[in-house]
Amino acid sequence: MAISVSPVNSNKVFALIESDSDQDKGGLFVSNNAGKTWSMVSGDNRLVQRAWYYIEVFTDPKDEDIVYVLSAPALRSEDGGKTWKRLTGTHGDFHDLWINPDNNKNMVIANDGGAELDEDNETKAIIITGNGEKAFVAGADISEFAHFDVSQGGELAAKGQELLFDFVENLSTPVIAAVNGFALGGGLELAMACHFRVAGVNAKMGLPETTLGLIPGYGSCHGNDTDRKHGDR
Ligand SMILES: C/C=C/C(=O)SCCNC(=O)CCNC(=O)[C@H](O)C(C)(C)COP(=O)(O)OP(=O)(O)OC[C@H]1O[C@@H](n2cnc3c(N)ncnc32)[C@H](O)[C@@H]1OP(=O)(O)O
C-alpha cells in the first residue's frame, strides 16, 4: 500500500491499497478524520495495476482534492480521487513525483525513461522564436570556446546536449521553432531539437562552424536515440 497525508488538511489521508486480484477489492481509500474511518473513493484498476512492483500516491500541496497516482501510467484526479485523467510522458512506469510546495504547477516526475519537469500542465504548446526580425539564434559566440582542447570541447557538447537539446526534445509539451531569421550552428540545432519547425521567408540556416573544422556538437549530425528510432532528422 501507499499513503499520503494532505499538506493542506492533515485530517485528509489517502491510502492506495492492493488486494488479492481474485477479490478485486483494491483501490484508493480516503479518511477525512485523520485515519479513524475510511471509505473507498475509486476502484479504478489503473491505480493499482503495478502494485506487485510499486505503488505511489501523492496529494497536491495546495489543493486537497488534487491527487496523483503513479502506476504504469501517471494519473491525476481533481475531485478527490473519484475520476482520473492520464498525464502524458515520454515513457511508462512512473515511480516518483516531486511537487514544489510553493508552486503546485512546478513538478518533477520520474519514469523509466528519466525525469521530466513540468512548469504548467495547462500549457498546450511552446513556441521558440527570436526577438526581432534578424535572427532566430545566431549560434554560439565562438570566441568563448576557441581555446578549448578536444576533451573540453567534448564536455561542452555533451553538457549542452543534455541541458538544453535533449531537454527540449523530451518535453511532453510540443515545442515549435518559429525560425524568423538566422538559425546558425547551435541555433539551427536548437530548431532541430524542437518537435516542429516553421521557417519565415527571411530564414537562413547553416552550420558555419564546419568551415572552421568543428563538427556540430548538439545532435544535428549524429542525432540521439529518438532520431535513430524515428529517423526524423
Ligand atoms: C557549439 C555551438 C557552435 C555554434 O553555434 S557555431 C555557429 C556560431 N555562429 C556563427 O558563426 C554566426 C556568426 N555570426 C554571423 O555570421 C553574422 O553575425 C550574422 C550572419 C548572424 C549576421 O551578420 P550581420 O548582419 O553582418 O551582423 P554582424 O555585424 O556580423 O553582427 C551583429 C552583432 O551581433 C554579434 N554576433 C553575431 N553573431 C554572434 C554570435 N554567434 N555570438 C555572439 N555575438 C554575435 C556581432 O558580433 C555583432 O556585434 P557588435 O554589433 O557588437 O559588433
PDBQT file of the ligand as one rigid body, heavy atoms in Angstrom, charges set to zero:
ROOT
HETATM    1  C1  LIG A 301      28.603  24.641 -30.020  1.00  0.00    +0.000 C 
HETATM    2  C2  LIG A 301      27.916  25.622 -30.870  1.00  0.00    +0.000 C 
HETATM    3  C3  LIG A 301      28.528  26.112 -32.011  1.00  0.00    +0.000 C 
HETATM    4  C4  LIG A 301      27.918  27.132 -32.829  1.00  0.00    +0.000 C 
HETATM    5  O1  LIG A 301      26.836  27.646 -32.584  1.00  0.00    +0.000 OA
HETATM    6  S1  LIG A 301      28.829  27.558 -34.187  1.00  0.00    +0.000 SA
HETATM    7  C5  LIG A 301      27.948  28.852 -35.006  1.00  0.00    +0.000 C 
HETATM    8  C6  LIG A 301      28.329  30.190 -34.445  1.00  0.00    +0.000 C 
HETATM    9  N1  LIG A 301      27.668  31.241 -35.157  1.00  0.00    +0.000 N 
HETATM   10  C7  LIG A 301      28.221  31.865 -36.195  1.00  0.00    +0.000 C 
HETATM   11  O2  LIG A 301      29.289  31.531 -36.669  1.00  0.00    +0.000 OA
HETATM   12  C8  LIG A 301      27.494  33.043 -36.759  1.00  0.00    +0.000 C 
HETATM   13  C9  LIG A 301      28.302  34.281 -36.549  1.00  0.00    +0.000 C 
HETATM   14  N2  LIG A 301      27.601  35.474 -36.993  1.00  0.00    +0.000 N 
HETATM   15  C10 LIG A 301      27.440  35.796 -38.274  1.00  0.00    +0.000 C 
HETATM   16  O3  LIG A 301      27.813  35.101 -39.203  1.00  0.00    +0.000 OA
HETATM   17  C11 LIG A 301      26.817  37.118 -38.549  1.00  0.00    +0.000 C 
HETATM   18  O4  LIG A 301      26.913  37.918 -37.418  1.00  0.00    +0.000 OA
HETATM   19  C12 LIG A 301      25.335  37.041 -38.938  1.00  0.00    +0.000 C 
HETATM   20  C13 LIG A 301      25.242  36.348 -40.312  1.00  0.00    +0.000 C 
HETATM   21  C14 LIG A 301      24.482  36.292 -37.919  1.00  0.00    +0.000 C 
HETATM   22  C15 LIG A 301      24.772  38.480 -39.075  1.00  0.00    +0.000 C 
HETATM   23  O5  LIG A 301      25.613  39.253 -39.858  1.00  0.00    +0.000 OA
HETATM   24  P1  LIG A 301      25.458  40.846 -39.899  1.00  0.00    +0.000 P 
HETATM   25  O6  LIG A 301      24.070  41.188 -40.244  1.00  0.00    +0.000 OA
HETATM   26  O7  LIG A 301      26.521  41.396 -40.809  1.00  0.00    +0.000 OA
HETATM   27  O8  LIG A 301      25.698  41.334 -38.399  1.00  0.00    +0.000 OA
HETATM   28  P2  LIG A 301      27.082  41.398 -37.614  1.00  0.00    +0.000 P 
HETATM   29  O9  LIG A 301      27.583  42.810 -37.690  1.00  0.00    +0.000 OA
HETATM   30  O10 LIG A 301      28.011  40.333 -38.056  1.00  0.00    +0.000 OA
HETATM   31  O11 LIG A 301      26.603  41.039 -36.112  1.00  0.00    +0.000 OA
HETATM   32  C16 LIG A 301      25.847  41.961 -35.336  1.00  0.00    +0.000 C 
HETATM   33  C17 LIG A 301      26.301  41.834 -33.892  1.00  0.00    +0.000 C 
HETATM   34  O12 LIG A 301      25.968  40.509 -33.418  1.00  0.00    +0.000 OA
HETATM   35  C18 LIG A 301      27.146  39.893 -32.916  1.00  0.00    +0.000 C 
HETATM   36  N3  LIG A 301      27.048  38.441 -33.141  1.00  0.00    +0.000 N 
HETATM   37  C19 LIG A 301      26.709  37.856 -34.276  1.00  0.00    +0.000 A 
HETATM   38  N4  LIG A 301      26.711  36.520 -34.150  1.00  0.00    +0.000 NA
HETATM   39  C20 LIG A 301      27.073  36.278 -32.865  1.00  0.00    +0.000 A 
HETATM   40  C21 LIG A 301      27.277  35.083 -32.140  1.00  0.00    +0.000 A 
HETATM   41  N5  LIG A 301      27.103  33.850 -32.699  1.00  0.00    +0.000 N 
HETATM   42  N6  LIG A 301      27.618  35.188 -30.852  1.00  0.00    +0.000 NA
HETATM   43  C22 LIG A 301      27.793  36.397 -30.284  1.00  0.00    +0.000 A 
HETATM   44  N7  LIG A 301      27.641  37.577 -30.955  1.00  0.00    +0.000 NA
HETATM   45  C23 LIG A 301      27.291  37.504 -32.228  1.00  0.00    +0.000 A 
HETATM   46  C24 LIG A 301      28.270  40.532 -33.706  1.00  0.00    +0.000 C 
HETATM   47  O13 LIG A 301      29.494  40.364 -33.012  1.00  0.00    +0.000 OA
HETATM   48  C25 LIG A 301      27.810  41.942 -33.776  1.00  0.00    +0.000 C 
HETATM   49  O14 LIG A 301      28.083  42.584 -32.549  1.00  0.00    +0.000 OA
HETATM   50  P3  LIG A 301      28.583  44.100 -32.470  1.00  0.00    +0.000 P 
HETATM   51  O15 LIG A 301      27.484  44.896 -33.078  1.00  0.00    +0.000 OA
HETATM   52  O16 LIG A 301      28.790  44.383 -31.026  1.00  0.00    +0.000 OA
HETATM   53  O17 LIG A 301      29.827  44.155 -33.277  1.00  0.00    +0.000 OA
ENDROOT
TORSDOF 0
